[in-house]
Amino acid sequence: MDIVSALRTFLRVAETGSFSAAALDLNLTQPAVSRQVSALETHLNTRLFHRTTVALALTAEGEGMIPMAMRVVEAVESLGETACPGGAPVSGKVRLSLPAPLGLYMSERLAGLLRRHPALAVDLVFRDDPSDLVGDGIDIEVRIGQVADNSLVCRRIGWTTAYLVAAPCYLEGRPGVAAPDDLPVHDCICYSRAGDGRSWSFSNGADDVAVRIAPRMTANNAVAVHRAALAGGGLAILSHILVCQDIAEGRLISLMQDFPPARLPINAVYPSRRNMPPRVRAVLDFLVEAVREDPLMAG
């Protein structure tokens, strides 16, 4: 048995939750995938998956195997890169998790990366709350704000720029919005990232102010907040990626320009920097480059 191939197959089955889906990803037949996993279970003398006719689930032993299997596969890929004078080819699939605005920004730019690396595939996952990277099979995740999990590698790649906005139809006949103290009398639409949807932070470079909000509407997806703001639902804080064109064309109005929303760090997180596969390194480098191309995120 080729144990490295078997471990790759095991990781893909664990990621997809299906022998058939893993077979498609690996360009194998479903019986071949099943045989590799069974051979690995026999070799390890333990069951890695619970199987029924309608479901597949990792056992506790299978869950425990994931980080070890990842280390072995990454080490072998790193060894190949070292042994090959031209470097290992960038091939395989990378699962990349991002908040929706950044996901839209990156999806418009991924074609260039894929042209450079014909054997590379990228699976974009739009997710605003933190993932279980290993359990969810995420290679890299972009998180906004401070990262509390010290077990992960965290690389700061940029800063957010956001605007407090509202549609002209909402503002008509309502009190002005010139300072944070003006917010309590207004309807607010809050983007509840990681459970925090009731506090807005602003900074003018000298002073930082946090304002408690009683939102009329909350959503855990920034695109939903954007649409609600365009429809006149109230005030919202939104990424420049979503609203710059709307502001330029008058669909939204930028408010409190002298006291804008506080900027937050944009971080790329991943399980380990050791033995990073070339496919993951290529996507990480692409992320850093793409963020730096936008002056509103670069500094």
C-alpha positions in Angstrom: 0.0 0.0 0.0 1.2 3.5 -0.8 0.5 5.0 2.6 1.0 8.7 1.4 -1.6 8.2 -1.3 -3.9 6.5 1.2 -3.5 9.4 3.6 -4.3 11.9 0.8 -7.4 9.9 0.0 -8.4 9.7 3.6 -8.1 13.5 4.0 -10.2 14.2 0.9 -12.9 11.8 2.0 -12.9 13.5 5.4 -13.1 16.9 3.8 -15.9 16.1 1.3 -17.8 13.6 3.6 -18.3 11.3 0.6 -16.3 8.5 -1.1 -17.9 9.6 -4.4 -17.0 13.2 -4.1 -13.5 12.4 -3.1 -13.2 10.1 -6.1 -14.2 12.9 -8.4 -11.6 15.3 -6.8 -8.9 12.6 -7.0 -9.8 11.4 -10.5 -10.3 7.9 -9.1 -13.2 5.5 -9.1 -15.4 5.3 -6.0 -14.4 1.6 -5.3 -10.7 2.6 -5.6 -11.2 5.3 -2.9 -13.1 2.8 -0.7 -10.3 0.3 -1.1 -7.6 2.8 -0.2 -9.4 3.9 3.0 -10.1 0.3 4.0 -6.4 -0.6 3.4 -5.4 2.3 5.6 -7.8 1.2 8.3 -6.3 -2.3 8.2 -2.7 -0.9 8.3 -3.6 1.2 11.3 -5.8 -1.4 12.9 -8.5 1.1 13.6 -11.8 2.3 12.0 -11.6 5.8 10.6 -15.2 6.2 9.3 -18.6 5.0 10.4 -20.4 3.8 7.2 -24.0 3.2 6.5 -25.9 2.9 3.2 -26.9 6.6 3.5 -24.3 8.3 5.6 -20.5 8.6 6.3 -19.0 10.1 9.4 -15.5 10.2 11.0 -14.9 8.2 14.1 -13.1 9.7 17.0 -10.0 8.0 15.8 -10.5 9.4 12.3 -10.9 12.9 13.8 -7.6 12.5 15.6 -5.9 11.2 12.5 -6.6 14.4 10.4 -3.8 16.7 11.8 -1.2 13.8 11.8 -2.2 12.9 8.2 -1.9 16.5 7.1 1.6 16.7 8.6 2.7 13.6 6.8 1.3 14.7 3.4 2.7 18.2 3.8 6.2 16.8 4.8 6.2 14.6 1.7 5.2 17.5 -0.6 7.9 19.7 1.0 10.5 16.9 0.5 9.6 16.8 -3.2 9.9 20.6 -3.5 13.4 20.4 -1.9 14.5 17.5 -4.1 13.4 19.1 -7.4 15.7 21.9 -8.6 12.9 23.8 -10.2 10.6 23.4 -7.2 7.5 21.2 -6.8 4.7 21.9 -9.2 1.7 23.9 -7.9 -1.1 21.4 -8.1 -4.2 20.2 -6.2 -7.1 21.9 -4.5 -6.9 24.7 -1.9 -10.0 25.5 0.2 -10.0 29.2 0.9 -12.5 30.8 3.4 -13.2 34.5 3.3 -15.9 37.0 4.4 -18.3 37.8 1.6 -16.9 41.2 0.5 -13.3 39.9 0.3 -14.6 36.7 -1.4 -16.2 38.9 -4.1 -13.0 40.9 -4.5 -10.8 37.8 -4.7 -13.1 35.9 -7.1 -12.7 38.7 -9.7 -8.9 38.2 -9.5 -8.5 34.4 -9.2 -8.5 33.8 -13.0 -4.9 35.2 -13.2 -3.7 32.8 -10.5 -5.3 29.8 -12.2 -3.8 30.7 -15.5 -0.4 30.7 -14.0 -0.9 27.3 -12.4 -3.0 25.1 -14.7 -3.0 22.2 -12.2 -4.3 24.3 -9.3 -7.9 24.5 -8.2 -9.4 26.8 -5.6 -12.6 26.1 -3.6 -13.9 29.5 -2.3 -15.9 29.3 0.9 -17.8 32.5 1.9 -17.9 32.5 5.7 -18.2 35.4 8.0 -17.6 33.5 11.3 -14.4 31.6 12.1 -14.1 28.0 10.9 -12.7 24.9 12.5 -9.9 24.9 10.0 -8.8 21.2 10.4 -12.3 19.9 10.9 -13.7 21.8 7.9 -10.8 21.1 5.7 -9.9 24.8 5.3 -6.3 25.5 4.1 -6.4 29.2 4.6 -9.0 31.5 6.2 -9.2 35.3 6.1 -10.4 36.8 9.3 -11.2 40.3 10.2 -10.2 41.7 13.6 -8.0 40.2 16.3 -7.5 36.4 16.1 -7.9 34.8 19.5 -6.8 31.2 18.7 -3.1 31.0 19.5 -2.8 27.5 18.0 -3.1 29.0 14.5 -0.5 30.9 12.4 -1.8 34.4 11.9 -0.3 36.7 9.2 -1.6 40.3 8.9 -2.1 41.1 5.2 -3.9 44.4 5.3 -6.5 46.7 7.0 -10.2 47.2 6.3 -11.7 50.5 5.1 -15.4 50.8 5.8 -18.0 53.6 5.5 -21.1 54.5 7.5 -23.8 54.8 4.7 -27.5 55.1 4.1 -29.7 55.5 1.1 -31.1 58.9 0.2 -34.6 57.7 0.7 -33.9 56.7 4.3 -32.2 60.0 5.2 -35.0 62.2 3.7 -36.8 64.1 6.5 -34.6 62.5 9.3 -32.1 64.1 11.7 -28.6 64.6 10.4 -25.7 62.2 11.2 -22.6 64.3 12.0 -21.2 62.6 15.1 -21.5 59.2 17.0 -23.9 60.8 19.4 -26.4 61.2 16.5 -26.7 57.5 16.0 -29.2 56.4 18.7 -32.2 58.1 17.0 -31.6 56.2 13.7 -32.6 52.8 12.4 -29.4 50.7 12.2 -28.7 47.6 10.1 -25.9 45.6 11.8 -23.5 43.1 10.4 -23.2 40.5 13.2 -19.7 39.0 12.5 -18.8 36.4 15.1 -21.8 37.3 17.2 -21.0 41.0 17.6 -23.8 43.0 16.0 -24.6 45.6 18.7 -21.5 47.8 18.9 -20.0 50.1 16.3 -16.5 51.6 16.6 -15.3 54.9 15.1 -11.9 56.6 15.0 -10.8 60.1 13.8 -7.1 59.2 14.2 -6.9 60.8 17.7 -10.0 59.5 19.5 -11.7 56.1 19.4 -15.4 55.8 20.2 -17.5 52.7 20.6 -21.3 53.2 20.3 -23.8 50.7 21.5 -26.5 50.1 18.9 -30.1 48.7 19.2 -30.3 47.4 15.6 -33.6 47.2 13.8 -32.1 44.4 11.6 -29.1 42.2 11.9 -27.5 39.8 9.5 -24.4 37.6 9.5 -23.6 38.3 5.9 -22.4 41.7 4.7 -24.0 41.3 1.2 -27.5 41.1 3.0 -26.7 44.2 5.0 -25.7 46.0 1.8 -28.9 45.2 0.0 -31.0 46.3 3.0 -29.2 49.6 3.1 -29.8 50.2 -0.6 -33.5 49.5 0.0 -33.6 52.3 2.6 -33.6 50.1 5.7 -31.3 52.4 7.7 -27.7 53.2 8.5 -25.0 50.5 7.9 -21.3 50.1 8.2 -20.0 48.4 5.0 -16.7 47.6 3.3 -15.5 49.9 0.6 -15.5 46.8 -1.6 -19.3 46.8 -1.5 -20.2 50.5 -1.4 -17.6 52.7 -3.2 -19.5 52.5 -6.5 -22.8 53.1 -4.8 -21.4 56.2 -3.1 -20.0 57.5 -6.4 -23.3 57.0 -8.2 -25.5 58.4 -5.4 -27.3 55.2 -4.4 -25.7 55.5 -0.9 -24.4 58.5 1.0 -21.3 58.4 3.1 -21.9 59.8 6.5 -19.6 61.1 9.4 -16.6 61.4 7.1 -14.6 63.1 9.8 -15.2 60.2 12.2 -15.2 57.1 10.0 -15.5 53.5 11.2 -12.4 52.1 12.8 -10.1 50.1 10.6 -9.6 46.5 11.5 -6.7 44.1 10.7 -7.2 41.6 7.8 -5.5 38.4 8.8 -4.7 35.2 6.9 -4.8 32.2 9.3 -3.7 28.6 8.7 -2.9 25.6 10.8 0.9 25.5 10.4 3.7 27.3 8.5 5.9 24.2 8.6 6.0 22.1 5.4 3.4 24.3 3.7 2.4 22.7 0.3 3.3 24.7 -2.8 -0.5 24.9 -3.7 -1.2 26.6 -0.3 1.9 28.9 -0.6 0.8 30.0 -4.0 -2.7 31.0 -2.8 -1.3 32.7 0.3 1.1 34.8 -1.9 -1.8 35.6 -4.2 -3.9 36.9 -1.2 -1.1 39.1 0.0 -0.5 40.5 -3.5 -4.2 41.1 -4.2 -4.8 43.0 -0.9 -1.7 45.2 -1.4 -3.0 46.2 -4.9 -5.9 48.0 -3.2 -4.7 51.2 -1.5 -7.7 51.2 0.8 -6.6 47.8 2.3 -2.8 48.1 1.9 -1.9 50.6 4.7 
